[in-house]
């Protein structure tokens, strides 16, 4: 995943699938998986949120001003990617 020049690094598909499963198994009822790029550590990190409003707290990669940039948003249950323009 993310294997193009638009992204800082490719993401292992098995790791991504593991993040989806892990998010669905949490006690808090999360609805979304955010794939966040940590520029300091140079790794992707999963972030789970309950509502779309919480997504707005993240700046999109590569225009992020801090060390974390939001790369993608997925619905945990349908596993579909949510277009960033649908979040506005």
Helices and strands as residue ranges (DSSP letters): H 13-25, E 32-38, E 43-49, G 52-57, E 68-75, E 81-82, G 84-87
